[in-house]
């Protein structure tokens, strides 16, 4: 039964990374409802919505569980703030918090937005909803990490030149693992305006996978030594408070798992609770 109890712990450690299936996230994009949850990375497709806007993106992916499932974080116009590093003064035009763009009379505007990413997550794609009808100009857009006053570029998200108006672009696959501590992340963008033409941001979606914490150098339980099967996952569950073993120094990996114990593992890992 050792393989069963230890395998169950491995399963729980994977499942605890994400408790729900991927769900559709409807985003209003210049009056058009689009599915922001369609996973990137598959064969690209291009479709024209009923409104005539070009939607560039892949078809929906099959939902998965735990560390195999994508989790997302999103930014909207209300998340961006005006930065005073551009030459022109004034305030950004949020158009009723629907999108952000340079105000009338501005030639450029710098904006930024903090984005919270889970520690240890592996960032793979960034999706950009934006508008651009300025010929020969593109908005400057980058993602940065800041640690101990050192700014590092995580990804250059500058779109390709276009004058087609509304667009959706996916950047990736990226290969960035979010540091465990002492690091913040932000988006910086420079948007331009020329007469009646302009560039604007409607929103951004960040796609990532959660990961099981790296195995520690020393073992918590005497009967699950470093390098043994399930060591990494058992240590992750112990560090998360999901399991305390059968006593202070032993995990008892050979002991059978009862249905009640399995329920405790899963409920703690998935954070299940009654609505109060």
C-alpha positions in Angstrom: 0.0 0.0 0.0 3.0 2.3 0.2 2.7 3.1 -3.5 -0.9 4.0 -3.1 -0.6 6.3 -0.1 2.4 8.1 -1.6 0.9 8.3 -5.0 -2.2 9.9 -3.4 0.0 12.6 -1.8 1.5 13.2 -5.2 -1.9 13.6 -6.7 -3.0 16.0 -4.0 0.1 18.1 -4.4 -0.7 18.5 -8.0 -4.4 19.1 -7.5 -3.8 21.8 -4.8 -2.2 24.0 -7.4 -5.6 24.9 -8.9 -8.9 23.9 -7.6 -11.2 24.6 -10.6 -11.3 23.8 -14.2 -10.4 26.5 -16.7 -13.5 28.7 -17.1 -14.5 31.1 -19.8 -13.6 34.7 -18.9 -15.7 37.1 -20.9 -14.1 40.4 -21.7 -15.8 43.3 -23.3 -13.6 44.6 -26.0 -14.8 47.8 -27.6 -18.4 46.6 -27.3 -17.5 43.1 -28.4 -17.7 40.1 -26.0 -14.6 37.9 -26.5 -13.5 34.8 -24.6 -10.3 35.8 -22.8 -9.8 32.2 -21.4 -8.9 30.6 -24.7 -5.5 29.1 -24.0 -2.5 30.3 -26.1 0.1 28.0 -27.6 -2.1 25.9 -29.9 -2.4 26.3 -33.7 -3.2 29.9 -34.3 -6.5 30.9 -35.9 -8.0 34.2 -37.0 -11.7 34.9 -37.0 -13.8 38.0 -37.6 -16.4 38.8 -34.9 -19.9 39.9 -35.8 -18.7 43.5 -35.2 -16.0 43.1 -37.9 -13.1 43.2 -35.5 -10.2 40.9 -36.1 -9.7 38.4 -33.3 -6.4 36.7 -33.5 -6.1 33.7 -31.2 -6.1 29.9 -30.9 -9.1 27.7 -30.2 -10.0 26.8 -26.6 -7.8 24.1 -25.0 -9.1 21.1 -23.2 -9.4 21.9 -19.5 -7.0 20.2 -17.2 -6.4 19.9 -13.4 -3.8 21.2 -11.0 -0.3 22.0 -12.4 -1.5 21.0 -15.9 -4.1 23.7 -16.0 -3.5 27.3 -16.9 -4.2 30.0 -14.3 -4.7 33.6 -15.4 -4.3 37.1 -14.1 -5.8 40.0 -15.9 -5.3 43.8 -16.1 -8.0 46.3 -17.2 -7.9 50.0 -17.9 -8.6 50.9 -14.3 -5.4 49.1 -13.2 -3.1 51.5 -15.2 -1.8 54.7 -13.7 -0.4 57.8 -15.3 3.4 58.1 -15.2 5.2 61.4 -15.4 8.1 60.4 -17.5 6.6 61.4 -20.9 7.2 64.8 -22.4 3.5 65.8 -22.7 1.4 66.6 -19.6 -2.2 65.9 -18.9 -4.3 62.9 -17.7 -5.0 59.7 -19.5 -8.4 59.2 -21.1 -10.0 56.0 -19.7 -13.2 56.4 -21.8 -15.4 55.4 -18.9 -12.8 52.8 -17.7 -13.3 50.9 -20.9 -9.9 51.4 -22.4 -6.9 53.7 -21.8 -5.5 56.0 -24.5 -3.8 59.4 -24.8 -6.2 62.3 -24.2 -7.0 64.7 -27.0 -4.1 67.0 -27.6 -1.5 64.6 -26.3 1.1 63.1 -28.6 2.2 60.4 -26.1 1.3 59.1 -22.7 3.3 56.8 -20.4 1.2 54.4 -18.2 2.1 51.6 -15.8 0.3 48.8 -13.9 1.4 46.5 -11.2 0.6 42.8 -11.7 0.7 40.3 -8.9 1.9 36.8 -10.0 1.9 33.8 -7.7 5.4 32.9 -6.3 6.9 30.0 -8.2 4.4 30.1 -11.1 5.8 29.6 -14.6 4.7 32.4 -16.9 4.2 31.2 -20.4 2.0 33.7 -22.4 0.8 37.3 -22.2 -2.3 38.2 -24.2 -2.8 41.8 -25.3 -6.1 43.5 -26.3 -5.3 46.8 -27.9 -6.2 49.3 -30.5 -3.9 50.9 -33.1 -4.8 52.8 -36.2 -1.6 55.0 -36.5 0.3 54.0 -39.6 4.0 53.4 -38.9 3.8 53.6 -35.1 3.5 51.0 -32.4 2.9 51.3 -28.7 6.0 50.5 -26.6 5.0 47.8 -24.1 7.2 45.8 -21.7 6.9 43.7 -18.5 9.5 44.2 -15.8 10.5 42.6 -12.5 12.0 44.7 -9.7 14.1 43.2 -6.9 16.1 45.3 -4.5 15.8 48.4 -6.7 17.0 46.5 -9.8 14.7 46.5 -12.8 14.9 43.6 -15.2 13.0 43.1 -18.5 10.9 40.0 -18.3 9.3 40.3 -21.7 9.1 42.7 -24.6 5.4 42.9 -25.4 5.6 45.6 -28.2 3.1 44.7 -31.0 4.0 44.5 -34.6 3.1 47.6 -36.7 -0.5 47.7 -37.7 -3.2 50.2 -38.7 -6.1 47.7 -38.6 -7.7 48.9 -35.3 -8.7 46.3 -32.7 -6.3 43.4 -32.3 -5.6 40.5 -29.9 -2.0 39.2 -29.8 -0.4 36.5 -27.8 3.3 36.8 -26.7 5.1 33.5 -26.0 5.9 30.9 -25.2 7.8 32.6 -22.4 10.1 30.9 -20.0 9.9 32.9 -16.7 9.5 31.5 -13.2 8.2 34.0 -10.7 10.7 34.4 -7.8 9.5 33.2 -4.4 10.1 36.5 -2.6 11.5 40.1 -2.8 10.3 40.7 -6.4 7.4 42.8 -7.8 6.2 42.9 -11.4 4.8 45.7 -13.5 3.7 46.7 -17.0 5.0 49.9 -18.6 3.6 51.2 -21.9 3.9 54.3 -24.0 0.9 55.0 -26.2 0.8 57.6 -29.0 -1.8 59.8 -30.6 -1.8 61.6 -33.9 -4.8 63.8 -34.6 -7.8 61.5 -34.7 -5.8 58.3 -34.7 -4.5 56.7 -31.5 -3.3 53.7 -29.6 -5.1 52.2 -26.7 -5.1 49.3 -24.3 -8.2 47.4 -23.4 -6.7 44.7 -21.2 -4.0 42.1 -20.7 -4.2 38.4 -19.6 -1.2 36.6 -18.2 -1.2 32.8 -18.6 0.9 30.6 -16.3 1.2 27.2 -14.7 1.5 26.7 -10.9 4.3 24.4 -9.8 5.1 22.2 -6.9 7.7 23.8 -4.6 11.3 22.5 -5.1 12.4 19.7 -2.8 14.3 20.9 0.3 17.8 19.9 1.1 16.7 18.1 4.3 13.8 15.8 5.1 11.0 16.6 7.4 10.1 12.9 8.1 12.6 10.2 9.0 10.8 7.6 6.9 10.7 9.8 3.7 14.4 10.6 3.1 15.8 12.9 0.4 15.4 11.4 -3.0 12.7 8.9 -2.2 9.6 8.6 -4.3 7.1 11.4 -3.6 9.7 13.3 -1.5 9.1 16.7 -3.2 5.3 16.4 -3.1 5.2 15.2 0.5 7.5 18.1 1.6 5.2 20.5 -0.2 2.1 19.2 1.5 3.9 19.4 4.9 5.1 22.9 4.3 1.5 23.9 3.3 0.0 22.4 6.5 -2.0 19.9 4.5 -0.4 16.9 6.2 1.5 16.6 9.5 2.4 12.9 9.1 1.4 10.2 11.5 3.5 11.8 14.2 6.1 14.5 14.5 8.9 12.6 12.8 7.2 10.1 10.6 4.9 10.2 7.6 4.2 6.5 7.5 4.2 6.1 3.7 3.5 2.3 4.0 0.2 2.9 5.9 -3.0 2.5 4.0 -5.1 5.6 3.4 -8.7 5.5 4.6 -11.5 7.3 2.8 -11.7 9.8 5.7 -8.0 10.6 5.5 -8.3 11.0 1.7 -11.2 13.4 2.3 -9.0 15.5 4.7 -6.1 15.6 2.2 -8.3 16.7 -0.6 -10.4 19.2 1.4 -7.3 20.9 2.8 -5.6 21.0 -0.6 -8.5 22.3 -2.5 -9.7 24.7 0.2 -13.2 23.4 0.2 -15.6 25.1 2.6 -19.3 25.9 3.1 -20.6 29.4 2.2 -21.4 31.1 5.4 
